Amino acid sequence: MHPIISFFYLDIRAYPLFVFLAIMTAVIGPCFLAKRAGLEVRRVFWLYVAMAASGLVGARVLHVLTSLPEYLKEPGLITNMSLQGQSFFGGISFAVITGILMSRRFKLDIWQMGDMGAPFLGLALMLARLGCFLNGCCFGIETDRPWGVRFPILSEAHRHQLNENIAGLFSVRPVHPTELYEAAVGFFIALFSFWLIRKKKPAGAAILFSGMAYSLFRFLIQPFRASSPTLSVSGWFYPGLYLLFFAICSSLLLYRLKYRRI
């Protein structure tokens, strides 16, 4: 945990910095592939700017809906510009809808745009989760595994353990570094997506594989993530959402493989 990064005598908060780098990667990265493909870079750039902006809105919307009592107590948190209080799959949902609408408006191929974004979305996920790790949020449950991470006293993980009566005031139990697990998966998604693009698999294969891989991973890792104290929906809500995403992506991928030449 290292929430503040010192850079040339400047103290910068790690989490906003890494989220900013993640957004820039997801927006600017596809432009390089667009230029190589002979597409109008300006349209691709604004497409991904719109997707990034709507993704931030969607992430807050789903978090509000799944933590409604907390926001009803403090309605000002809904419009708070802080990056805290985000639900990643809410952001994905809004970004996908925006991408489809904007692709049609800009007369761009939806599947090609998705594939161009897939590897950079993987890298963006990696950067964002590294920011989470440095910030000390999105941590896992307690573990005795040798790779368990022990966060500092009075960190978010420690306060969670105090609330659950599983740690003392001056002791912190090691937890699963779920942020690093996700960062590794994001890097794998980026590499495999680049490989699919180079192999010229059916348009849509890279982005659909990315959706399948990440949603399945989130479903499998869910039992190892510490539960949010503000969550007001059933514990099966998010696992069900992950399975829904996996089913949609896998069905679309099978369709693309069946009716398009490999």
N, C-alpha and C positions, 0 to 999 in steps of 0.2 A: 504494500500500500504506500503510495507516494502521491498524494493529491495535489501537491504544488511542485511545479518544475521550475527550476531557476535557469534562466537563459539570458546571458549577458547582463547580469544584475537585475533582470526582470523576473518577477514571480508570476508564473502563469498557472492557472488551474488546469490540471491534466485532463479532466473529463470533457469540458467544453472544447479544449484544444483538439483532442482526438476525435470528437464528434464532428468538429469543423473539417478536419482532415478526411474523415470518412465521407462526408457530404461532397467535398471537392473531388475526391477520388471517383465517387459514383457519378458525378456530373461531367467532369472533364475527361475521364478515361474513355468513355464510348466515342467521344469526338475524334480521337486518334484513329479508331477503327473505322469510323464513318469517312474520314478523309482518305484512308487507304482504299475504301470501297467506292470512292468517287461520289459520295453523297454530299448534299449541301450541309456543311458542318453547323451553320447557324441554326437550322431547324432542329437538328439533333440536340444541340446545346440547350435550346429553350424547352425542348421536350423534357429533358432530364431535370432542368431547373424546376419546371412545373411539377414533375413527379416528386422531387425532393421536398418542395414546399408543401404539397398535399400530404406527403408521407408524414411530415412533422405534425400536421393537423390531425391526421388519422390516428397517429400514435397517442395523442392526447385524448382524442374522443373515446377510444376504446378503454383507456385507463380510467377516464371519468365514469363510463358506464359500468365498469367492473369494480369500481371503488366509490360508488355513488354516495353512500352515507358520509364518507370523509369529505367529499366535495360540497355536500349540502351544508355541512358545518361551516366550511370556509369557501363560499362561492368564488371568492377572488382567485383561488388557486386554479380555476378553470382557464382563465386568461393569463395566468402567470407566464412570463416569457422564459422562465427557468427550464432547463432541459430535464429536470427531475419530473417524474410522473409520466412516463411514456410506456406504451405497450407496442412492442415491435411489430406484431402481426396486424395491429390496427394500421400502422404506417404502411405495411406491405399492401394491404387491401386498398387503401386510398390511392397509393402510388400506381397500382396495377390499373385501377379504373381510370385514373387520369392519363396514364400511358396509352390506353386503348383509345380514349376520346381524342387526345392530342395527336396521336399517330394518324387517325383518320382525317383530322383537320389539316395536318401538314402533308397529307398524302405520302406517308411513310409506311413501309411494311411492318406490321405489328411484331411478327415473329423475328424479323431481322433486328429490329430495335431491341427486343428482349434479349436476343443472343449477344448483341454488342454490349449490353449492360451487365450480363451475368457474371463474367469474371471480376468486374470492378465492384459489383455488389458484394461478391465474396470478400474482396479486399477491404471494402468499407465495413463489412461485418467484423472482420478481424480487427481493424483499427478501433471501432466503437467498443468492442469487448475488452481490448487492451486498456482503453480509457476507463471502463468500468472497474477493471482490476486495480488500476492505480487509484481510483476513487474509493474503492472498498465497497462497492455496491454490487447487486446481482450475484451475491455469493451463494455457496452451497450449504448443505447440511453438515453436521459434524461427522468426522471420519477419523479412523485410526490408521489410515493408509499412509505410507511414507511420503507421498506427494501432497498430503494435506497442508494447507496454508494457515498459519496462525496470525490473524490480524491484530493490530494494536489494541490496548485497553481503551475502552470507550469508543471504539470504532463502531460502525453500523452493525457489523457482525457480532461484536461483543454485546451491544445493547439488545440485539435480538436474542442472544443466549441468556441474558439477564431476565428478559421478559418471559422466556420459556423455562426459567429456573434450571438451566442446565450448565451454568457457569457461575463462578464466584466474582466478587467485585474486582479482585485483583488477578483473575486468571481467565484466559481465553482458550477455548478448545479449538483445535485445528478443524478446518472445513474443506469441503471439496472446492477446488478453484474452478468452478463452472464457467467463469468468464474466460479462462484460458482454454477450457475444452471447446467453447464456441469459437474462440479466435482460431484454434487449430482447424476446426471444421470449415470456417470461412476461407482459410488459406487453401485447403483441399478443394473446395468448391471452385475457387478461382483457377487453380491449376487444371482441374479436369474440364472446366468450361473452355479455357483456352485450347485445350487438346481437341475438344469436340468441334470448336470453330475451325481449327486448322485442318481437321479431317473432313470438313464440309459435310457434316451430318445434316439430316433434314432440318430446315429452318425451324427454330423453336426448341430443338433438342437441348441446347445449353441452358436456356432459362428454365425449361421444365424440369430438367435434371436437378438444377440448383434448388428449385422449389421443393422437389421430392426429398432431396438429401437433407435440406435444412429442417423441413417440417418433421421428417422422421426422427432426426436427431433430437429436436426439441421434445418430441413425444417420449423418447427413450431417456432423456436426461431430466425430465420433469421431476421424478421422485428424488433426485439428488439436489434440487434447488430449494433453498429456504423459502418458505411460504411468505407472501406479503401480508403484513398485519392489517392492511386496509382492504384486502380483497373481500368483496361482498357477494360474490357469485359462488356457485358450486365448485368444489375442487376438481370436478370433471370438465369444467367449461373449457379451460385451455387445452387439456389433452384431446378433447373432442374437436376443438378448432384445428389443432395440428393434424389430426387424422383426416379432417375434411379437406384441408389444403393438400395433403398427400394424395388423397383419392382423386381430387380434381386434376392435379399435375400429372399423376400417373396415367389417368384415363386419356388426357389430352396427348401425352407422349406416345402411348400405344396407338392412338388414332393417327398421329403424324407418321409413325414408323410403318403403319399398315398401308397407308394410302400415298406415302411419298417414297421415292427411291432413296435407299441409304447410300 
